[in-house]
Amino acid sequence: MSKKHNPHIGSSLNEFLKEEGIFEELQTQAIKEVVAWQLSEAMKERSLSKAGMAKLLHTSRTQVDRLLDPASDVTLSSLQRAAALVGRQVRLELV
């Protein structure tokens, strides 16, 4: 009785995701989740509520909810403004 060879055994998760064609999509989602979490944590450190953040950004609380929602697409300039208000900065690099 011969075993079927699994082409994914021994490969890395990244290799597997690339083979499946979903690596970039999942990487993008992971980055968005980390950025949203970091912004949320920075707001907590400064005892800044969503309503307070909205006031400082001169926008609505709904827009702040979008900033903190990894499922939404936000602009880099919006992230930079929000980060600056909590004493942080956004760093972006192409590799």
C-alpha positions as CSV (number, residue, x, y, z in Angstrom):
1,M,0.0,0.0,0.0
2,S,1.6,3.3,-1.1
3,K,0.9,6.6,0.6
4,K,-0.1,9.6,-1.5
5,H,2.6,12.3,-1.5
6,N,1.3,15.6,-0.1
7,P,3.2,18.4,-2.0
8,H,2.7,20.8,1.0
9,I,4.4,18.6,3.6
10,G,7.7,20.3,4.4
11,S,6.8,23.6,2.8
12,S,6.4,26.8,4.9
13,L,3.0,28.4,5.5
14,N,4.0,31.3,3.3
15,E,4.9,29.0,0.5
16,F,1.6,27.2,0.9
17,L,-0.4,30.4,0.9
18,K,1.5,31.6,-2.2
19,E,0.7,28.3,-4.0
20,E,-2.9,28.8,-3.1
21,G,-2.8,32.4,-4.4
22,I,-3.9,34.0,-1.2
23,F,-0.6,35.1,0.4
24,E,-0.9,38.8,-0.5
25,E,-4.6,39.0,0.5
26,L,-3.9,37.5,3.9
27,Q,-0.8,39.5,4.5
28,T,-2.7,42.7,3.7
29,Q,-5.4,41.7,6.2
30,A,-2.9,40.9,8.9
31,I,-1.2,44.3,8.5
32,K,-4.6,46.0,8.7
33,E,-5.4,44.1,11.9
34,V,-2.1,45.0,13.5
35,V,-2.4,48.7,12.6
36,A,-5.9,48.9,13.9
37,W,-4.9,47.1,17.2
38,Q,-1.9,49.4,17.6
39,L,-4.0,52.5,17.1
40,S,-6.6,51.2,19.6
41,E,-3.9,50.4,22.2
42,A,-2.4,53.9,21.7
43,M,-5.8,55.4,22.3
44,K,-6.2,53.4,25.5
45,E,-2.8,54.5,26.7
46,R,-3.9,58.1,26.3
47,S,-7.4,57.4,27.8
48,L,-8.8,58.6,24.5
49,S,-12.3,57.4,23.6
50,K,-13.6,57.0,20.1
51,A,-15.7,60.1,20.5
52,G,-12.7,62.1,21.8
53,M,-10.6,60.9,18.9
54,A,-13.3,61.9,16.5
55,K,-13.4,65.4,18.0
56,L,-9.6,65.7,17.6
57,L,-9.8,64.5,14.0
58,H,-12.7,66.8,13.2
59,T,-14.7,63.9,12.0
60,S,-17.5,61.5,13.1
61,R,-17.2,58.6,15.5
62,T,-18.3,56.4,12.6
63,Q,-15.1,57.4,10.8
64,V,-13.1,56.5,13.8
65,D,-14.8,53.1,13.9
66,R,-13.7,52.7,10.2
67,L,-10.1,53.5,11.2
68,L,-10.2,50.8,13.9
69,D,-11.9,48.2,11.6
70,P,-9.4,46.1,9.8
71,A,-12.1,45.1,7.3
72,S,-12.5,48.7,6.0
73,D,-10.1,50.5,3.6
74,V,-8.8,53.7,5.0
75,T,-6.4,56.1,3.5
76,L,-2.8,56.4,4.5
77,S,-3.3,60.1,5.3
78,S,-6.2,59.2,7.7
79,L,-4.0,56.7,9.5
80,Q,-1.1,59.2,9.7
81,R,-3.4,61.9,11.2
82,A,-4.8,59.5,13.7
83,A,-1.4,58.1,14.6
84,A,0.0,61.6,15.2
85,L,-2.8,62.4,17.6
86,V,-1.8,59.5,19.8
87,G,1.9,60.3,19.6
88,R,2.7,57.7,17.0
89,Q,3.7,57.7,13.3
90,V,3.0,55.4,10.4
91,R,6.1,53.9,8.7
92,L,5.8,52.3,5.3
93,E,8.4,50.7,3.2
94,L,8.7,48.8,0.0
95,V,10.8,45.6,0.2
